[in-house]
Amino acid sequence: MMPLIYAQKEEPQIIKKIGGNPETKKHLEDLGFNVGGQVSIVSALGDNLIVKVKESRVAVSDELAKKIMI
């Protein structure tokens, strides 16, 4: 298990765990990040990652990406 920020670009991954405080977990779930869901990195822009989750593209900070374990 590793944080999302270390995943290979455009390689689909399965979310195994979402860390952080309850507010952070809720925010990530609202964006579509759920345990068992599929996610892939589209690109990296500065300190942000553009990820594909549930047929949508979402920008997340490195800090949030470190809380998403794959």
N, CA, C and O atoms as CSV, one atom per row, in Angstrom:
chain,resi,resn,atom,element,x,y,z
A,1,MET,N,N,0.861,-1.180,0.000
A,1,MET,CA,C,0.000,0.000,0.000
A,1,MET,C,C,0.901,1.236,0.000
A,1,MET,O,O,1.893,1.300,0.727
A,2,MET,N,N,0.531,2.221,-0.838
A,2,MET,CA,C,1.317,3.457,-0.932
A,2,MET,C,C,0.395,4.631,-1.224
A,2,MET,O,O,-0.726,4.437,-1.693
A,3,PRO,N,N,0.860,5.858,-0.948
A,3,PRO,CA,C,0.042,7.039,-1.251
A,3,PRO,C,C,-0.125,7.230,-2.757
A,3,PRO,O,O,0.734,6.830,-3.543
A,4,LEU,N,N,-1.210,7.828,-3.136
A,4,LEU,CA,C,-1.535,8.061,-4.551
A,4,LEU,C,C,-0.443,8.842,-5.275
A,4,LEU,O,O,-0.214,8.612,-6.462
A,5,ILE,N,N,0.229,9.752,-4.594
A,5,ILE,CA,C,1.218,10.587,-5.289
A,5,ILE,C,C,2.364,9.781,-5.890
A,5,ILE,O,O,3.068,10.280,-6.768
A,6,TYR,N,N,2.566,8.542,-5.433
A,6,TYR,CA,C,3.651,7.704,-5.953
A,6,TYR,C,C,3.193,6.768,-7.068
A,6,TYR,O,O,3.989,5.967,-7.558
A,7,ALA,N,N,1.950,6.850,-7.472
A,7,ALA,CA,C,1.426,5.974,-8.530
A,7,ALA,C,C,1.976,6.386,-9.894
A,7,ALA,O,O,2.337,7.542,-10.114
A,8,GLN,N,N,2.029,5.422,-10.794
A,8,GLN,CA,C,2.436,5.690,-12.167
A,8,GLN,C,C,1.334,6.465,-12.886
A,8,GLN,O,O,0.148,6.214,-12.670
A,9,LYS,N,N,1.729,7.397,-13.734
A,9,LYS,CA,C,0.776,8.199,-14.501
A,9,LYS,C,C,-0.044,7.305,-15.431
A,9,LYS,O,O,0.492,6.415,-16.091
A,10,GLU,N,N,-1.359,7.562,-15.469
A,10,GLU,CA,C,-2.322,6.885,-16.348
A,10,GLU,C,C,-2.430,5.379,-16.107
A,10,GLU,O,O,-2.894,4.652,-16.985
A,11,GLU,N,N,-2.013,4.900,-14.939
A,11,GLU,CA,C,-2.172,3.484,-14.602
A,11,GLU,C,C,-3.288,3.363,-13.566
A,11,GLU,O,O,-3.147,3.871,-12.454
A,12,PRO,N,N,-4.394,2.699,-13.910
A,12,PRO,CA,C,-5.522,2.586,-12.973
A,12,PRO,C,C,-5.114,1.903,-11.664
A,12,PRO,O,O,-4.395,0.903,-11.666
A,13,GLN,N,N,-5.580,2.454,-10.570
A,13,GLN,CA,C,-5.292,1.932,-9.233
A,13,GLN,C,C,-6.607,1.793,-8.459
A,13,GLN,O,O,-7.588,2.472,-8.764
A,14,ILE,N,N,-6.617,0.923,-7.473
A,14,ILE,CA,C,-7.776,0.751,-6.607
A,14,ILE,C,C,-7.481,1.421,-5.270
A,14,ILE,O,O,-6.415,1.208,-4.693
A,15,ILE,N,N,-8.410,2.221,-4.778
A,15,ILE,CA,C,-8.249,2.900,-3.492
A,15,ILE,C,C,-8.451,1.872,-2.379
A,15,ILE,O,O,-9.481,1.201,-2.318
A,16,LYS,N,N,-7.452,1.759,-1.501
A,16,LYS,CA,C,-7.518,0.786,-0.407
A,16,LYS,C,C,-7.864,1.430,0.923
A,16,LYS,O,O,-8.462,0.786,1.784
A,17,LYS,N,N,-7.496,2.695,1.103
A,17,LYS,CA,C,-7.743,3.367,2.378
A,17,LYS,C,C,-7.702,4.871,2.164
A,17,LYS,O,O,-6.946,5.369,1.330
A,18,ILE,N,N,-8.518,5.586,2.919
A,18,ILE,CA,C,-8.494,7.050,2.905
A,18,ILE,C,C,-8.198,7.498,4.323
A,18,ILE,O,O,-8.950,7.189,5.247
A,19,GLY,N,N,-7.108,8.223,4.496
A,19,GLY,CA,C,-6.686,8.675,5.815
A,19,GLY,C,C,-7.100,10.114,6.076
A,19,GLY,O,O,-7.798,10.738,5.278
A,20,GLY,N,N,-6.650,10.618,7.213
A,20,GLY,CA,C,-6.931,12.000,7.584
A,20,GLY,C,C,-8.042,12.102,8.605
A,20,GLY,O,O,-8.601,11.099,9.049
A,21,ASN,N,N,-8.350,13.335,8.968
A,21,ASN,CA,C,-9.421,13.559,9.945
A,21,ASN,C,C,-10.783,13.360,9.273
A,21,ASN,O,O,-10.854,13.275,8.047
A,22,PRO,N,N,-11.858,13.285,10.051
A,22,PRO,CA,C,-13.187,13.033,9.471
A,22,PRO,C,C,-13.598,14.044,8.402
A,22,PRO,O,O,-14.249,13.673,7.425
A,23,GLU,N,N,-13.229,15.319,8.571
A,23,GLU,CA,C,-13.596,16.334,7.568
A,23,GLU,C,C,-12.878,16.078,6.247
A,23,GLU,O,O,-13.464,16.227,5.175
A,24,THR,N,N,-11.600,15.692,6.331
A,24,THR,CA,C,-10.829,15.401,5.122
A,24,THR,C,C,-11.402,14.181,4.406
A,24,THR,O,O,-11.560,14.192,3.185
A,25,LYS,N,N,-11.713,13.126,5.166
A,25,LYS,CA,C,-12.304,11.928,4.571
A,25,LYS,C,C,-13.619,12.254,3.879
A,25,LYS,O,O,-13.868,11.787,2.768
A,26,LYS,N,N,-14.459,13.051,4.528
A,26,LYS,CA,C,-15.759,13.437,3.959
A,26,LYS,C,C,-15.553,14.218,2.668
A,26,LYS,O,O,-16.234,13.970,1.673
A,27,HIS,N,N,-14.604,15.172,2.682
A,27,HIS,CA,C,-14.325,15.982,1.488
A,27,HIS,C,C,-13.885,15.086,0.328
A,27,HIS,O,O,-14.360,15.251,-0.795
A,28,LEU,N,N,-12.986,14.146,0.594
A,28,LEU,CA,C,-12.519,13.249,-0.465
A,28,LEU,C,C,-13.644,12.348,-0.966
A,28,LEU,O,O,-13.739,12.087,-2.165
A,29,GLU,N,N,-14.490,11.874,-0.063
A,29,GLU,CA,C,-15.629,11.052,-0.482
A,29,GLU,C,C,-16.595,11.865,-1.337
A,29,GLU,O,O,-17.156,11.346,-2.302
A,30,ASP,N,N,-16.791,13.130,-0.992
A,30,ASP,CA,C,-17.661,13.998,-1.789
A,30,ASP,C,C,-17.103,14.215,-3.199
A,30,ASP,O,O,-17.860,14.414,-4.149
A,31,LEU,N,N,-15.779,14.174,-3.325
A,31,LEU,CA,C,-15.144,14.319,-4.638
A,31,LEU,C,C,-15.197,13.020,-5.446
A,31,LEU,O,O,-14.897,13.019,-6.640
A,32,GLY,N,N,-15.580,11.909,-4.795
A,32,GLY,CA,C,-15.700,10.636,-5.495
A,32,GLY,C,C,-14.666,9.602,-5.120
A,32,GLY,O,O,-14.656,8.508,-5.685
A,33,PHE,N,N,-13.793,9.921,-4.175
A,33,PHE,CA,C,-12.771,8.975,-3.734
A,33,PHE,C,C,-13.358,8.070,-2.664
A,33,PHE,O,O,-13.584,8.505,-1.535
A,34,ASN,N,N,-13.605,6.814,-3.012
A,34,ASN,CA,C,-14.174,5.838,-2.084
A,34,ASN,C,C,-13.327,4.584,-2.091
A,34,ASN,O,O,-12.781,4.200,-3.126
A,35,VAL,N,N,-13.215,3.940,-0.928
A,35,VAL,CA,C,-12.467,2.686,-0.825
A,35,VAL,C,C,-13.071,1.681,-1.799
A,35,VAL,O,O,-14.287,1.490,-1.841
A,36,GLY,N,N,-12.202,1.042,-2.581
A,36,GLY,CA,C,-12.646,0.087,-3.589
A,36,GLY,C,C,-12.850,0.719,-4.951
A,36,GLY,O,O,-13.005,0.011,-5.946
A,37,GLY,N,N,-12.851,2.042,-5.009
A,37,GLY,CA,C,-13.024,2.749,-6.276
A,37,GLY,C,C,-11.732,2.806,-7.068
A,37,GLY,O,O,-10.646,2.607,-6.525
A,38,GLN,N,N,-11.862,3.078,-8.347
A,38,GLN,CA,C,-10.701,3.153,-9.227
A,38,GLN,C,C,-10.290,4.602,-9.426
A,38,GLN,O,O,-11.139,5.486,-9.534
A,39,VAL,N,N,-8.988,4.843,-9.475
A,39,VAL,CA,C,-8.439,6.178,-9.656
A,39,VAL,C,C,-7.172,6.077,-10.498
A,39,VAL,O,O,-6.448,5.084,-10.418
A,40,SER,N,N,-6.904,7.099,-11.302
A,40,SER,CA,C,-5.646,7.143,-12.048
A,40,SER,C,C,-5.188,8.586,-12.182
A,40,SER,O,O,-6.002,9.505,-12.271
A,41,ILE,N,N,-3.880,8.769,-12.196
A,41,ILE,CA,C,-3.300,10.107,-12.342
A,41,ILE,C,C,-3.280,10.465,-13.817
A,41,ILE,O,O,-2.786,9.698,-14.644
A,42,VAL,N,N,-3.822,11.643,-14.146
A,42,VAL,CA,C,-3.814,12.131,-15.520
A,42,VAL,C,C,-2.557,12.959,-15.753
A,42,VAL,O,O,-1.850,12.756,-16.740
A,43,SER,N,N,-2.277,13.900,-14.837
A,43,SER,CA,C,-1.071,14.717,-14.945
A,43,SER,C,C,-0.752,15.366,-13.609
A,43,SER,O,O,-1.568,15.365,-12.687
A,44,ALA,N,N,0.450,15.920,-13.524
A,44,ALA,CA,C,0.881,16.634,-12.329
A,44,ALA,C,C,1.189,18.070,-12.722
A,44,ALA,O,O,1.942,18.319,-13.663
A,45,LEU,N,N,0.604,19.009,-11.994
A,45,LEU,CA,C,0.822,20.431,-12.253
A,45,LEU,C,C,1.290,21.093,-10.963
A,45,LEU,O,O,0.482,21.348,-10.070
A,46,GLY,N,N,2.576,21.371,-10.855
A,46,GLY,CA,C,3.091,21.984,-9.632
A,46,GLY,C,C,2.867,21.060,-8.448
A,46,GLY,O,O,3.303,19.909,-8.457
A,47,ASP,N,N,2.187,21.568,-7.432
A,47,ASP,CA,C,1.896,20.774,-6.233
A,47,ASP,C,C,0.538,20.098,-6.306
A,47,ASP,O,O,0.042,19.610,-5.291
A,48,ASN,N,N,-0.067,20.058,-7.470
A,48,ASN,CA,C,-1.386,19.445,-7.632
A,48,ASN,C,C,-1.318,18.269,-8.590
A,48,ASN,O,O,-0.479,18.219,-9.490
A,49,LEU,N,N,-2.223,17.326,-8.374
A,49,LEU,CA,C,-2.382,16.204,-9.291
A,49,LEU,C,C,-3.757,16.304,-9.931
A,49,LEU,O,O,-4.741,16.619,-9.262
A,50,ILE,N,N,-3.819,16.039,-11.214
A,50,ILE,CA,C,-5.102,15.901,-11.898
A,50,ILE,C,C,-5.355,14.399,-11.966
A,50,ILE,O,O,-4.590,13.653,-12.578
A,51,VAL,N,N,-6.445,13.967,-11.324
A,51,VAL,CA,C,-6.742,12.540,-11.286
A,51,VAL,C,C,-8.112,12.264,-11.884
A,51,VAL,O,O,-9.010,13.106,-11.845
A,52,LYS,N,N,-8.251,11.075,-12.435
A,52,LYS,CA,C,-9.528,10.637,-12.979
A,52,LYS,C,C,-10.166,9.711,-11.958
A,52,LYS,O,O,-9.588,8.695,-11.572
A,53,VAL,N,N,-11.363,10.076,-11.528
A,53,VAL,CA,C,-12.103,9.265,-10.574
A,53,VAL,C,C,-13.571,9.316,-10.972
A,53,VAL,O,O,-14.133,10.397,-11.151
A,54,LYS,N,N,-14.193,8.145,-11.111
A,54,LYS,CA,C,-15.610,8.055,-11.510
A,54,LYS,C,C,-15.916,8.861,-12.768
A,54,LYS,O,O,-16.865,9.645,-12.789
A,55,GLU,N,N,-15.134,8.675,-13.794
A,55,GLU,CA,C,-15.329,9.325,-15.101
A,55,GLU,C,C,-15.232,10.850,-15.043
A,55,GLU,O,O,-15.671,11.529,-15.971
A,56,SER,N,N,-14.669,11.392,-13.974
A,56,SER,CA,C,-14.466,12.842,-13.843
A,56,SER,C,C,-12.989,13.103,-13.580
A,56,SER,O,O,-12.263,12.239,-13.089
A,57,ARG,N,N,-12.566,14.311,-13.917
A,57,ARG,CA,C,-11.202,14.724,-13.598
A,57,ARG,C,C,-11.263,15.721,-12.460
A,57,ARG,O,O,-12.040,16.675,-12.486
A,58,VAL,N,N,-10.425,15.481,-11.456
A,58,VAL,CA,C,-10.423,16.294,-10.249
A,58,VAL,C,C,-8.987,16.683,-9.929
A,58,VAL,O,O,-8.078,15.864,-10.065
A,59,ALA,N,N,-8.775,17.927,-9.504
A,59,ALA,CA,C,-7.457,18.364,-9.051
A,59,ALA,C,C,-7.392,18.212,-7.540
A,59,ALA,O,O,-8.279,18.670,-6.819
A,60,VAL,N,N,-6.334,17.565,-7.070
A,60,VAL,CA,C,-6.110,17.432,-5.635
A,60,VAL,C,C,-4.683,17.853,-5.315
A,60,VAL,O,O,-3.776,17.667,-6.126
A,61,SER,N,N,-4.493,18.417,-4.139
A,61,SER,CA,C,-3.164,18.840,-3.718
A,61,SER,C,C,-2.328,17.617,-3.345
A,61,SER,O,O,-2.866,16.535,-3.112
A,62,ASP,N,N,-1.017,17.800,-3.290
A,62,ASP,CA,C,-0.135,16.722,-2.849
A,62,ASP,C,C,-0.527,16.253,-1.454
A,62,ASP,O,O,-0.498,15.059,-1.157
A,63,GLU,N,N,-0.894,17.208,-0.601
A,63,GLU,CA,C,-1.264,16.882,0.776
A,63,GLU,C,C,-2.462,15.926,0.808
A,63,GLU,O,O,-2.450,14.949,1.557
A,64,LEU,N,N,-3.497,16.202,0.002
A,64,LEU,CA,C,-4.650,15.309,-0.050
A,64,LEU,C,C,-4.296,13.980,-0.703
A,64,LEU,O,O,-4.759,12.926,-0.267
A,65,ALA,N,N,-3.480,14.031,-1.745
A,65,ALA,CA,C,-3.098,12.801,-2.447
A,65,ALA,C,C,-2.326,11.853,-1.531
A,65,ALA,O,O,-2.383,10.637,-1.714
A,66,LYS,N,N,-1.615,12.391,-0.561
A,66,LYS,CA,C,-0.884,11.547,0.386
A,66,LYS,C,C,-1.810,10.806,1.327
A,66,LYS,O,O,-1.400,9.822,1.941
A,67,LYS,N,N,-3.051,11.253,1.456
A,67,LYS,CA,C,-4.028,10.609,2.338
A,67,LYS,C,C,-4.814,9.504,1.620
A,67,LYS,O,O,-5.533,8.737,2.260
A,68,ILE,N,N,-4.675,9.425,0.302
A,68,ILE,CA,C,-5.359,8.401,-0.488
A,68,ILE,C,C,-4.378,7.262,-0.715
A,68,ILE,O,O,-3.399,7.410,-1.446
A,69,MET,N,N,-4.646,6.136,-0.090
A,69,MET,CA,C,-3.740,4.988,-0.188
A,69,MET,C,C,-4.229,4.002,-1.240
A,69,MET,O,O,-5.409,3.654,-1.296
A,70,ILE,N,N,-3.283,3.559,-2.077
A,70,ILE,CA,C,-3.620,2.617,-3.148
A,70,ILE,C,C,-2.829,1.325,-2.971
A,70,ILE,O,O,-2.969,0.400,-3.772
